[in-house]
């Protein structure tokens, strides 16, 4: 009889302990699950926002090219600046350089329509980034257009005979490079343009 009572008490204690353990384990599981779902949801949302921002910026940069083709330089400048302001920190380096190089190029095109000398330094600096980062052997940086954009901007904003000489010398040096054959025609055009400028100093 004593053993039966002991056995019954033991069964009750074990059962209650098992129920409490299951209850506590279930509670811990649901608390951890809720915390993890919240963290995972926040991380996924953050990544989705980042990717959407990148896509909008890439779209704006391409839209800038479309506006440039249509000779709508103000719109090309506007959408390209927006892309850089909104997403420069999330875009790949080569895409940022592409956008900046194009923006400097659009400033020069706008300058040819109506002089905007105040943009000279900014346009040169924007295109200089791609000029310096260009590499014929590094994937993503094999962009001869970056070289052409910089030369075009420098030629467009020439104000003095000294600047003209520097641009002509730069072009001559670039024309001797085999990796830039695809832009030789454009370099020659910039050289012809700058050589025909009438300068007062």
C-alpha positions in Angstrom: 0.0 0.0 0.0 2.8 2.4 0.9 4.4 1.6 -2.4 1.2 2.2 -4.3 0.9 5.7 -2.6 4.5 6.4 -3.3 4.1 5.2 -6.9 0.9 7.4 -7.4 2.6 10.5 -5.8 5.7 9.9 -8.0 3.5 9.5 -11.1 1.7 12.8 -10.2 4.9 14.6 -9.6 6.5 13.3 -12.8 3.3 14.2 -14.8 3.1 17.7 -13.3 6.8 18.2 -13.9 6.5 17.0 -17.5 3.5 19.3 -18.1 5.3 22.3 -16.6 8.4 21.5 -18.7 6.2 21.2 -21.8 4.5 24.4 -20.9 7.7 26.3 -20.3 9.4 24.8 -23.4 6.4 25.8 -25.5 6.4 29.3 -24.1 10.1 29.7 -24.7 9.6 28.3 -28.3 6.9 30.8 -29.1 8.8 33.7 -27.5 11.9 32.9 -29.5 9.9 32.3 -32.7 8.1 35.7 -32.3 11.5 37.5 -31.7 13.1 35.7 -34.7 10.2 36.4 -37.0 10.3 40.0 -36.1 14.1 40.2 -36.7 13.8 38.2 -40.0 10.9 40.3 -41.2 12.9 43.5 -40.4 16.0 42.2 -42.2 14.0 41.1 -45.2 12.2 44.4 -45.4 15.5 46.2 -45.2 17.0 44.2 -48.0 13.9 44.6 -50.2 14.0 48.4 -49.6 17.7 48.5 -50.5 17.1 46.5 -53.7 14.2 48.7 -54.7 16.3 51.8 -54.1 19.0 50.3 -56.4 16.6 49.5 -59.1 15.1 53.0 -59.0 18.5 54.5 -59.2 19.6 52.3 -62.1 16.4 53.1 -63.9 17.0 56.9 -63.3 20.5 56.6 -64.7 19.3 54.9 -67.8 16.5 57.4 -68.1 19.2 60.1 -68.0 20.8 58.5 -71.1 17.4 58.5 -72.8 16.9 62.2 -72.1 20.5 62.9 -73.3 19.7 61.1 -76.6 16.6 63.4 -76.9 18.9 66.4 -76.2 16.8 67.1 -73.0 19.9 67.9 -70.9 18.1 69.5 -68.0 16.0 66.3 -67.5 19.1 64.1 -68.0 20.9 66.1 -65.3 17.8 66.0 -63.0 17.2 62.3 -63.0 20.9 61.4 -62.8 21.4 63.7 -59.8 18.3 62.1 -58.2 19.8 58.6 -58.7 23.0 59.6 -57.0 21.3 61.5 -54.1 19.0 58.6 -53.4 21.2 55.6 -53.9 24.9 56.4 -54.1 25.5 54.5 -50.9 23.8 51.3 -52.2 25.0 51.1 -55.8 28.0 49.2 -57.0 31.1 51.4 -57.4 31.1 51.0 -61.2 27.5 52.1 -61.4 28.2 55.2 -59.2 31.1 56.1 -61.5 29.0 55.6 -64.6 26.3 57.9 -63.2 28.8 60.6 -62.1 30.7 60.4 -65.4 27.4 60.8 -67.3 26.3 63.7 -65.1 29.6 65.6 -65.8 29.1 64.8 -69.5 25.5 66.3 -69.4 26.8 69.4 -67.8 29.2 69.8 -70.7 26.4 69.2 -73.2 24.3 71.8 -71.5 27.2 74.2 -71.5 27.4 73.9 -75.3 23.7 74.9 -75.5 24.1 77.9 -73.1 27.3 78.7 -71.3 27.3 77.5 -67.7 30.9 78.1 -66.6 29.9 77.7 -62.9 29.6 73.9 -63.6 33.1 73.6 -65.0 35.0 72.4 -61.9 32.2 70.1 -60.8 31.8 68.5 -64.3 35.6 67.9 -64.6 35.7 66.4 -61.1 32.7 64.1 -61.8 34.3 62.7 -65.0 37.8 62.6 -63.5 36.7 59.8 -61.1 36.0 57.4 -64.1 39.1 58.6 -65.9 41.3 57.6 -63.0 39.4 54.4 -62.2 39.3 53.1 -65.8 41.2 49.8 -66.2 41.4 47.7 -69.4 41.9 44.6 -67.2 39.5 45.0 -64.3 35.9 43.7 -64.8 33.4 46.5 -64.4 36.0 49.2 -64.9 36.7 48.5 -68.6 34.7 51.5 -69.7 36.5 53.6 -72.4 33.5 55.9 -72.3 34.7 57.2 -68.9 37.9 58.4 -70.7 35.9 59.9 -73.5 33.6 61.7 -71.1 36.4 63.3 -69.2 38.2 64.5 -72.4 34.9 65.8 -73.8 34.2 67.8 -70.6 37.8 69.2 -70.4 37.6 70.2 -74.1 34.2 71.7 -73.7 35.2 73.9 -70.8 38.5 75.1 -72.2 39.0 78.8 -71.5 42.7 79.5 -72.1 45.4 78.6 -74.6 47.2 76.7 -71.8 44.1 74.6 -71.1 43.8 73.9 -74.8 47.4 72.7 -75.0 46.9 70.4 -72.0 43.8 68.9 -73.6 45.5 68.4 -77.0 48.5 66.7 -75.2 46.1 64.5 -73.2 44.3 63.5 -76.3 47.5 62.7 -78.2 48.6 60.5 -75.4 45.3 58.7 -75.3 45.3 58.1 -79.0 48.5 56.1 -78.8 46.8 53.5 -76.5 45.5 50.4 -78.1 42.9 49.7 -75.3 41.1 52.9 -76.3 40.6 52.2 -80.0 36.9 52.2 -79.6 36.8 55.8 -78.7 39.5 57.2 -81.0 36.9 58.8 -83.2 35.4 60.7 -80.3 38.8 61.7 -79.0 39.6 63.1 -82.5 36.4 65.0 -82.5 37.2 66.6 -79.1 40.7 67.5 -80.4 39.2 69.1 -83.5 36.7 71.0 -81.4 39.2 72.3 -79.0 41.7 73.2 -81.7 39.2 75.4 -83.4 38.2 77.4 -80.4 38.9 81.1 -80.5 40.4 82.0 -77.2 41.3 85.4 -75.9 44.1 84.3 -73.5 
